[in-house]
Amino acid sequence: MIVREIIGNSSDMPADGLEQDLLELEWYETTKRIQRKHTRAGREIAIKFLREGQRLHQGDILFREGNSIVTVDIKPCEAIVLAPQTLLEMGTICYEIGNKHLPLFIQDDKVMMPFEMPMFRWLESSGYRPEKQVVRLLSILKSNVEPHSHGNNNSLFSKILNLASKE
């Protein structure tokens, strides 16, 4: 089956009485626009999102047929978890991790990132109190700039591409 859009989310649409089949994904697979996977029950799913910036979230409903639905289940993974004590500490931690171009998640007033021993040691040596935990990384801090336009295709990104392609 080919999925081109998300139908809804199980948090908004109760799945009572429906047979739920899970599509298990790693945190980094939630941003892929095109992928082929199998659900827990063995259904083959091809995801082909056409728009830029689409992202899968925990509980997203991808398919419904009769009394059966397929929902996204993001797998827990090892992560570095920091609980900043002040707003300044939160900003500093986010800046330092972001400055290294590493993915950053903010959940339950905590800063999280996929576990990497060098980063864990660096955070410890910098005076922070990182913990290694197994968690679901759900709320990625979207800090990158995506090219976009407002219908006229005259965005700065488009202009740069046009200038570069003329040479």
C-alpha positions, 0 to 999 in steps of 0.5 A: 500500500502507498501512503501519500498523506497522514489521515490523522493522529490516534490522540485526536481520533480514538481507536476504540474497537479498531484493530491497530497495526503498528509501523515501528520507526526509529526517530531518524526515520520520521523525517524521511519523505520516501521509504518502504517498511513493514508493519508489525503484522507484516503489511508492506507500506510505501511512504511517498510524501510529496511536500517538503517538511512533512514529518511522522509523529507518534500515533499518526494514522497512515491507513484505515480499512474497515476496522483496521488502522496502521499507526506510527510507533516511534521506538525508544532509543538510548539518549542523553537527557539533560534537565536544565535548572535555569533558562540560561542553562537551557539556552546554553545547552541548546546553543552548544549542542546546536552549534555541533549540528546535532539533532536536539529534542525538547520534551517535558522541560528536558533537553534530549539527543541521541546518545553519543559517548563523545558528546556525553563526556563533553557535556560532563566535562563542561559541568552539565549533568547528562544522564543516559536513558532509554526514551522515545525521541518525539519532539525534535527542535526544528532549527534548520531553514527550508527553502520555500516561496510564496507562489512566485518562485522568487525566494532567496534560495531560488535566486541563488540556485538560478545564479549558480546554474547560469555559470 
